Amino acid sequence: MYVEDNKLQANHNQSSQREQRQPLRCANCDIDILWPPTVAQGKTFCCTGCAAGGPCNCDYSQYHSVNISGVIHYLE
């Protein structure tokens, strides 16, 4: 009985940790919010620009660019 309770508690803790790791997403432009969000009318936004309906005025310097090397093949 105690083993089952411990397993349930462990599963609950793991799911709580997964939920905490997921970043918030902007309700307007849908980017991951890596800083304290702006909340307006019960919705979460990345910046005051998005909270006002756009355009987004975020500083994207916290995002890392991804360099992909290779050849792009276009279908004809």
PyRosetta script that sets phi, psi and omega in degrees:
from pyrosetta import init, pose_from_sequence

init()
pose = pose_from_sequence("MYVEDNKLQANHNQSSQREQRQPLRCANCDIDILWPPTVAQGKTFCCTGCAAGGPCNCDYSQYHSVNISGVIHYLE")
pose.set_psi(1, -45.4)
pose.set_omega(1, 179.6)
pose.set_phi(2, -67.1)
pose.set_psi(2, -33.9)
pose.set_omega(2, 179.7)
pose.set_phi(3, -63.7)
pose.set_psi(3, -42.5)
pose.set_omega(3, 178.9)
pose.set_phi(4, -63.3)
pose.set_psi(4, -42.1)
pose.set_omega(4, 178.4)
pose.set_phi(5, -61.7)
pose.set_psi(5, -41.4)
pose.set_omega(5, 179.9)
pose.set_phi(6, -65.6)
pose.set_psi(6, -38.8)
pose.set_omega(6, 178.6)
pose.set_phi(7, -65.6)
pose.set_psi(7, -42.2)
pose.set_omega(7, 178.5)
pose.set_phi(8, -62.6)
pose.set_psi(8, -41.9)
pose.set_omega(8, 179.6)
pose.set_phi(9, -65.9)
pose.set_psi(9, -40.8)
pose.set_omega(9, 179.2)
pose.set_phi(10, -63.7)
pose.set_psi(10, -42.3)
pose.set_omega(10, 178.4)
pose.set_phi(11, -64.2)
pose.set_psi(11, -39.8)
pose.set_omega(11, 178.6)
pose.set_phi(12, -64.4)
pose.set_psi(12, -41.9)
pose.set_omega(12, 179.9)
pose.set_phi(13, -64.3)
pose.set_psi(13, -40.8)
pose.set_omega(13, 179.7)
pose.set_phi(14, -65.4)
pose.set_psi(14, -42.7)
pose.set_omega(14, 180.0)
pose.set_phi(15, -68.1)
pose.set_psi(15, -34.3)
pose.set_omega(15, 176.9)
pose.set_phi(16, -65.5)
pose.set_psi(16, -38.9)
pose.set_omega(16, 179.0)
pose.set_phi(17, -66.5)
pose.set_psi(17, -39.7)
pose.set_omega(17, 178.1)
pose.set_phi(18, -62.7)
pose.set_psi(18, -41.4)
pose.set_omega(18, 179.7)
pose.set_phi(19, -64.5)
pose.set_psi(19, -36.2)
pose.set_omega(19, -179.0)
pose.set_phi(20, -71.7)
pose.set_psi(20, -28.9)
pose.set_omega(20, -178.3)
pose.set_phi(21, -75.3)
pose.set_psi(21, -26.5)
pose.set_omega(21, -177.2)
pose.set_phi(22, -72.4)
pose.set_psi(22, 123.2)
pose.set_omega(22, 179.5)
pose.set_phi(23, -70.8)
pose.set_psi(23, 156.9)
pose.set_omega(23, 174.8)
pose.set_phi(24, -70.1)
pose.set_psi(24, 154.8)
pose.set_omega(24, 178.0)
pose.set_phi(25, -119.3)
pose.set_psi(25, 142.8)
pose.set_omega(25, -179.8)
pose.set_phi(26, -69.6)
pose.set_psi(26, 134.2)
pose.set_omega(26, 179.8)
pose.set_phi(27, -71.9)
pose.set_psi(27, -14.9)
pose.set_omega(27, -178.7)
pose.set_phi(28, -101.4)
pose.set_psi(28, -58.2)
pose.set_omega(28, -174.7)
pose.set_phi(29, -102.0)
pose.set_psi(29, -4.9)
pose.set_omega(29, 172.0)
pose.set_phi(30, 67.3)
pose.set_psi(30, 21.7)
pose.set_omega(30, 175.6)
pose.set_phi(31, -84.6)
pose.set_psi(31, 158.7)
pose.set_omega(31, 173.2)
pose.set_phi(32, -70.9)
pose.set_psi(32, 133.0)
pose.set_omega(32, -179.3)
pose.set_phi(33, -94.8)
pose.set_psi(33, 114.6)
pose.set_omega(33, -176.6)
pose.set_phi(34, -100.4)
pose.set_psi(34, 8.6)
pose.set_omega(34, -177.4)
pose.set_phi(35, -137.6)
pose.set_psi(35, 175.1)
pose.set_omega(35, 178.4)
pose.set_phi(36, -59.6)
pose.set_psi(36, 128.2)
pose.set_omega(36, -175.1)
pose.set_phi(37, -78.3)
pose.set_psi(37, 165.0)
pose.set_omega(37, 170.9)
pose.set_phi(38, -99.9)
pose.set_psi(38, 125.6)
pose.set_omega(38, -179.1)
pose.set_phi(39, -110.4)
pose.set_psi(39, 126.6)
pose.set_omega(39, 178.7)
pose.set_phi(40, -141.6)
pose.set_psi(40, 130.5)
pose.set_omega(40, 179.3)
pose.set_phi(41, 53.9)
pose.set_psi(41, 37.1)
pose.set_omega(41, 176.8)
pose.set_phi(42, 78.1)
pose.set_psi(42, 5.7)
pose.set_omega(42, 178.9)
pose.set_phi(43, -112.7)
pose.set_psi(43, 153.1)
pose.set_omega(43, -177.7)
pose.set_phi(44, -101.1)
pose.set_psi(44, 129.0)
pose.set_omega(44, -179.7)
pose.set_phi(45, -126.9)
pose.set_psi(45, 158.9)
pose.set_omega(45, -179.1)
pose.set_phi(46, -80.9)
pose.set_psi(46, -25.3)
pose.set_omega(46, -176.6)
pose.set_phi(47, -157.1)
pose.set_psi(47, 172.9)
pose.set_omega(47, 179.2)
pose.set_phi(48, -69.1)
pose.set_psi(48, -28.2)
pose.set_omega(48, 177.0)
pose.set_phi(49, -62.4)
pose.set_psi(49, -47.5)
pose.set_omega(49, 178.7)
pose.set_phi(50, -67.4)
pose.set_psi(50, -35.8)
pose.set_omega(50, 178.8)
pose.set_phi(51, -63.7)
pose.set_psi(51, -29.0)
pose.set_omega(51, 179.3)
pose.set_phi(52, -88.3)
pose.set_psi(52, 0.0)
pose.set_omega(52, 179.0)
pose.set_phi(53, 107.0)
pose.set_psi(53, 0.5)
pose.set_omega(53, 175.9)
pose.set_phi(54, 107.6)
pose.set_psi(54, 164.7)
pose.set_omega(54, 0.5)
pose.set_phi(55, -79.6)
pose.set_psi(55, 161.5)
pose.set_omega(55, 178.5)
pose.set_phi(56, -66.9)
pose.set_psi(56, 136.5)
pose.set_omega(56, 177.9)
pose.set_phi(57, -124.5)
pose.set_psi(57, 35.8)
pose.set_omega(57, -178.7)
pose.set_phi(58, -75.4)
pose.set_psi(58, 155.8)
pose.set_omega(58, 171.1)
pose.set_phi(59, -94.6)
pose.set_psi(59, 111.1)
pose.set_omega(59, -174.4)
pose.set_phi(60, -86.9)
pose.set_psi(60, 15.2)
pose.set_omega(60, -177.0)
pose.set_phi(61, -67.1)
pose.set_psi(61, -17.6)
pose.set_omega(61, 179.4)
pose.set_phi(62, -80.2)
pose.set_psi(62, -12.0)
pose.set_omega(62, 178.3)
pose.set_phi(63, -90.1)
pose.set_psi(63, 142.5)
pose.set_omega(63, -179.9)
pose.set_phi(64, -96.9)
pose.set_psi(64, 133.8)
pose.set_omega(64, 177.3)
pose.set_phi(65, -79.0)
pose.set_psi(65, 155.5)
pose.set_omega(65, -179.8)
pose.set_phi(66, -118.1)
pose.set_psi(66, 123.0)
pose.set_omega(66, 176.6)
pose.set_phi(67, -96.7)
pose.set_psi(67, 125.2)
pose.set_omega(67, 179.3)
pose.set_phi(68, -119.5)
pose.set_psi(68, 125.1)
pose.set_omega(68, 178.2)
pose.set_phi(69, -104.9)
pose.set_psi(69, 147.8)
pose.set_omega(69, 179.8)
pose.set_phi(70, 153.0)
pose.set_psi(70, -174.3)
pose.set_omega(70, -177.9)
pose.set_phi(71, -112.0)
pose.set_psi(71, 134.1)
pose.set_omega(71, 176.4)
pose.set_phi(72, -94.6)
pose.set_psi(72, 125.7)
pose.set_omega(72, 178.3)
pose.set_phi(73, -105.3)
pose.set_psi(73, 123.2)
pose.set_omega(73, 179.3)
pose.set_phi(74, -95.5)
pose.set_psi(74, 135.7)
pose.set_omega(74, 176.6)
pose.set_phi(75, -82.7)
pose.set_psi(75, 138.5)
pose.set_omega(75, 179.7)
pose.set_phi(76, -100.2)
pose.dump_pdb("model.pdb")
